[in-house]
């Protein structure tokens, strides 16, 4: 019997989706895909592999388990324009989880990610001006709107990065309730943050060879003292400081994001309007019973 995901974490990139994926994978009765991000509905080359390939990612799931995957490419308009239509045609009853971080913070983390992968050479201001993806992927109303239209508000759960970091156990219970996961959740112990950009290493071909080639990596750890390894990273590969936006760029970004966040407040039915200035406060109030959102509430019927 072909089994497909019951739910999908659709983004946003650099908003702790890897952490949430890991938390859900640790729950009894949940099976998360490997790889974490199959990108089946977004990437043309992956879509061309066919439904059989996608279904094979879930073949090892226990009977009765909830199946999930987490592909942040699914909320990267306009880069992947056919994502929602493809998903609706294959998993029309899936539930969706969208994690949102302060849009400016997400953008800066995104830039650090691209820098560490060797995909950027300019300053953060230069890259923002050159490539619209940095701004577009932080425009949450633009990204989530098509999903709400296709699936209905009851099938889309908004999650905020701030709450996930401040109270991972509480947010996990909220997510589990949305998914209909039976029984008590297994609460995380310690700091479960994953895929963070704090190390900020530029992983070009040389560093990848040294760190990721099994024999070389083992020899490096065995023969080269840790202090020397860290000195080399600091001298040649590590971003010294987190990038900071100039005041003018930040004001321009906040103007763009405030318009989008205003639209997002309406889409989610929030009783407290979102803006760059209020984002952290509103996100932190997700545990307040006065917080109201239409999304993720109701029968789940599209």
C-alpha positions as CSV (number, residue, x, y, z in Angstrom):
1,X,0.0,0.0,0.0
2,X,1.4,3.4,-1.0
3,X,1.7,5.8,1.9
4,X,2.2,9.5,1.5
5,X,2.8,12.2,4.2
6,X,0.0,13.2,6.5
7,X,1.7,16.5,7.2
8,X,4.5,18.7,5.8
9,X,6.6,21.4,7.4
10,X,6.7,23.9,4.5
11,X,9.1,26.5,5.9
12,X,10.3,29.1,6.3
13,X,14.0,28.6,5.7
14,X,16.3,29.5,8.6
15,X,13.4,29.4,11.1
16,X,14.2,26.3,13.1
17,X,12.4,23.9,10.8
18,X,15.3,21.4,11.3
19,X,14.8,21.6,15.0
20,X,11.0,21.0,14.7
21,X,11.7,18.1,12.3
22,X,14.0,16.5,14.8
23,X,11.5,17.0,17.7
24,X,8.7,15.4,15.7
25,X,11.0,12.5,14.6
26,X,11.6,11.7,18.2
27,X,7.9,11.2,19.0
28,X,6.4,7.7,19.2
29,X,3.9,7.3,16.3
30,X,5.7,9.8,14.0
31,X,7.9,8.9,11.0
32,X,9.8,11.7,9.4
33,X,11.4,11.4,6.0
34,X,15.1,11.0,5.2
35,X,16.3,13.2,3.7
36,X,14.6,15.9,5.8
37,X,14.0,18.0,2.7
38,X,13.0,15.9,-0.3
39,X,11.8,19.0,-2.1
40,X,9.6,16.8,-4.2
41,X,6.9,19.3,-5.1
42,X,9.2,22.2,-5.7
43,X,12.3,21.1,-7.6
44,X,11.6,20.1,-11.2
45,X,14.3,17.5,-11.2
46,X,13.0,15.8,-8.1
47,X,9.4,16.0,-9.3
48,X,10.5,14.2,-12.4
49,X,11.6,11.2,-10.3
50,X,7.9,10.4,-9.9
51,X,5.5,9.5,-7.2
52,X,7.0,6.1,-6.6
53,X,10.3,7.7,-5.5
54,X,8.5,10.1,-3.2
55,X,6.4,7.2,-1.6
56,X,9.6,5.2,-1.1
57,X,10.8,7.7,1.5
58,X,8.0,6.5,3.8
59,X,8.2,2.7,3.1
60,X,9.9,2.1,6.4
61,X,7.2,3.7,8.5
62,X,5.5,1.6,11.2
63,X,1.8,0.8,10.7
64,X,-0.4,3.6,12.0
65,X,2.4,6.2,12.3
66,X,1.9,9.8,11.1
67,X,4.2,10.5,8.2
68,X,5.9,13.8,7.7
69,X,8.5,15.7,5.7
70,X,10.1,19.2,5.9
71,X,11.0,21.1,2.7
72,X,11.6,24.8,3.0
73,X,11.7,25.1,-0.8
74,X,7.9,24.8,-0.6
75,X,7.7,28.4,0.5
76,X,10.1,30.0,-1.9
77,X,8.1,32.0,-4.3
78,X,8.7,33.0,-7.0
79,X,11.6,30.5,-7.3
80,X,9.4,27.4,-7.3
81,X,6.0,28.5,-8.7
82,X,4.4,25.1,-9.2
83,X,4.8,23.8,-5.7
84,X,1.3,24.3,-4.3
85,X,-0.5,23.0,-7.3
86,X,1.7,19.9,-7.3
87,X,1.2,19.3,-3.6
88,X,-2.6,19.7,-3.9
89,X,-2.7,17.2,-6.7
90,X,-0.9,14.5,-4.6
91,X,-1.6,15.1,-0.9
92,X,-4.8,17.2,-0.8
93,X,-5.6,16.2,2.7
94,X,-2.2,16.9,4.3
95,X,-1.8,19.2,7.2
96,X,0.8,22.0,6.9
97,X,3.1,23.7,9.4
98,X,4.7,27.1,8.6
99,X,7.4,28.4,11.0
100,X,8.1,32.1,10.9
101,X,11.0,34.1,12.3
102,X,11.4,37.9,12.5
103,X,11.7,38.7,8.8
104,X,14.9,40.7,9.1
105,X,16.6,38.1,11.4
106,X,15.6,35.4,8.9
107,X,17.1,37.4,6.0
108,X,20.4,37.9,7.9
109,X,20.6,34.2,8.7
110,X,19.8,33.3,5.1
111,X,22.7,35.5,3.9
112,X,25.0,33.8,6.4
113,X,23.9,30.4,5.0
114,X,24.5,31.5,1.4
115,X,27.9,32.9,2.4
116,X,28.9,29.7,4.3
117,X,28.0,27.7,1.2
118,X,30.1,29.8,-1.0
119,X,27.2,31.1,-3.0
120,X,27.7,34.8,-2.3
121,X,30.7,37.1,-2.6
122,X,29.3,40.5,-1.8
123,X,28.3,42.3,1.4
124,X,24.8,41.7,2.7
125,X,23.6,45.0,1.3
126,X,25.0,44.1,-2.1
127,X,23.4,40.6,-2.1
128,X,20.0,42.0,-1.1
129,X,20.1,44.4,-4.0
130,X,21.3,41.7,-6.4
131,X,19.0,38.8,-5.5
132,X,15.4,39.3,-4.5
133,X,15.1,35.9,-2.8
134,X,16.5,37.3,0.5
135,X,13.5,39.6,0.8
136,X,10.9,37.4,-0.9
137,X,11.5,34.4,1.4
138,X,10.8,36.7,4.4
139,X,7.5,37.9,2.9
140,X,5.4,35.4,4.8
141,X,1.9,36.5,3.6
142,X,3.1,36.1,0.0
143,X,4.5,32.7,0.7
144,X,1.7,31.2,2.9
145,X,-1.3,32.8,1.0
146,X,-1.4,30.3,-1.8
147,X,-1.3,27.4,0.7
148,X,-4.2,28.9,2.6
149,X,-6.2,29.3,-0.6
150,X,-5.5,25.7,-1.6
151,X,-5.8,23.9,1.7
152,X,-8.0,26.1,3.9
153,X,-7.0,27.8,7.1
154,X,-7.9,24.8,9.2
155,X,-5.1,22.7,7.6
156,X,-2.3,25.3,8.1
157,X,-0.7,25.8,11.5
158,X,1.4,29.0,12.1
159,X,4.3,28.5,14.4
160,X,6.7,31.2,15.5
161,X,10.4,30.8,15.9
162,X,10.4,32.8,19.2
163,X,8.0,30.4,20.9
164,X,9.7,27.3,19.5
165,X,13.0,28.5,21.0
166,X,11.5,29.8,24.3
167,X,9.2,26.9,25.0
168,X,9.9,23.9,22.7
169,X,7.9,21.5,24.9
170,X,4.8,23.8,24.8
171,X,5.0,24.4,21.0
172,X,5.6,20.7,20.5
173,X,2.3,19.9,22.4
174,X,0.5,22.5,20.3
175,X,1.9,21.0,17.0
176,X,1.0,17.5,18.3
177,X,-2.5,18.6,19.0
178,X,-2.9,20.0,15.5
179,X,-1.6,16.8,14.0
180,X,-3.9,14.6,16.1
181,X,-0.9,12.8,17.6
182,X,-2.3,10.5,20.4
183,X,-0.8,10.3,23.8
184,X,1.6,12.5,25.7
185,X,4.5,14.0,23.7
186,X,8.1,13.2,24.4
187,X,9.4,16.6,25.6
188,X,12.9,17.7,24.6
189,X,15.8,17.7,27.0
190,X,18.4,20.4,26.9
191,X,19.1,22.6,23.9
192,X,17.8,20.9,20.8
193,X,18.7,23.6,18.3
194,X,19.9,22.2,15.1
195,X,21.3,23.6,11.8
196,X,22.3,26.8,13.4
197,X,24.5,29.3,11.6
198,X,26.5,30.4,14.7
199,X,29.7,28.7,13.5
200,X,29.6,30.7,10.2
201,X,32.2,28.7,8.3
202,X,32.7,29.2,4.6
203,X,32.5,25.6,3.3
204,X,34.3,25.9,0.0
205,X,35.8,22.8,-1.8
206,X,39.0,22.8,0.4
207,X,37.1,22.9,3.8
208,X,34.6,20.4,2.6
209,X,37.3,18.0,1.6
210,X,39.1,18.4,4.9
211,X,36.0,18.1,7.1
212,X,33.8,15.7,5.1
213,X,36.2,13.1,3.6
214,X,36.1,10.2,6.1
215,X,39.8,9.4,6.2
216,X,41.0,13.0,6.0
217,X,38.5,14.1,8.7
218,X,39.5,11.4,11.1
219,X,43.2,12.1,10.6
220,X,42.6,15.8,11.1
221,X,40.9,15.2,14.5
222,X,43.6,12.6,15.5
223,X,46.7,14.5,14.5
224,X,45.9,18.2,14.6
225,X,45.3,19.7,18.1
226,X,41.8,21.3,18.5
227,X,43.4,24.7,19.2
228,X,45.3,24.6,15.9
229,X,42.2,23.5,14.0
230,X,40.2,26.4,15.5
231,X,43.0,28.9,14.6
232,X,42.9,27.8,11.0
233,X,39.1,28.1,10.9
234,X,39.3,31.6,12.4
235,X,42.1,32.7,10.1
236,X,40.8,31.4,6.8
237,X,37.2,30.2,6.9
238,X,35.1,31.8,9.7
239,X,32.9,34.9,9.3
240,X,34.2,37.1,12.1
241,X,31.0,38.9,13.0
242,X,27.3,38.5,12.3
243,X,26.5,40.9,9.4
244,X,24.8,44.1,10.4
245,X,22.5,46.1,8.1
246,X,23.0,49.9,7.8
247,X,20.1,52.0,9.1
248,X,18.9,53.0,5.6
249,X,18.7,49.3,4.4
250,X,17.0,48.2,7.6
251,X,14.4,51.0,7.3
252,X,13.7,50.0,3.7
253,X,13.3,46.4,4.6
254,X,11.1,47.1,7.5
255,X,8.8,49.1,5.3
256,X,8.5,46.2,2.9
257,X,8.0,43.6,5.7
258,X,5.6,45.7,7.7
259,X,3.2,45.8,4.6
260,X,3.5,42.0,4.3
261,X,3.1,41.4,8.0
262,X,0.0,43.5,8.0
263,X,-1.4,41.2,5.3
264,X,-0.3,38.2,7.3
265,X,-2.2,39.4,10.4
266,X,-5.3,39.4,8.3
267,X,-4.7,36.0,6.7
268,X,-4.1,34.4,10.1
269,X,-6.9,36.2,11.8
270,X,-4.6,37.5,14.5
271,X,-6.1,39.7,17.2
272,X,-2.8,41.5,17.6
273,X,-1.3,43.0,14.4
274,X,2.2,42.0,13.4
275,X,4.9,44.4,12.3
276,X,8.7,44.3,12.5
277,X,8.4,46.4,15.8
278,X,5.9,44.0,17.4
279,X,7.0,40.7,15.9
280,X,8.9,39.4,18.9
281,X,6.2,40.5,21.4
282,X,3.4,38.9,19.4
283,X,5.3,35.7,18.8
284,X,6.1,35.4,22.5
285,X,2.4,35.7,23.3
286,X,1.5,32.5,21.5
287,X,1.1,30.9,24.9
288,X,-1.3,33.6,25.9
289,X,-4.9,32.2,25.8
290,X,-6.0,35.6,24.3
291,X,-4.0,34.9,21.2
292,X,-6.4,34.2,18.4
293,X,-5.7,32.7,15.0
294,X,-8.1,31.2,12.5
295,X,-5.3,29.1,11.0
296,X,-4.8,25.7,12.5
297,X,-8.2,25.8,14.2
298,X,-11.2,23.9,13.2
299,X,-12.1,20.6,11.5
300,X,-9.3,20.8,9.0
301,X,-11.6,20.7,6.1
302,X,-10.3,22.5,3.0
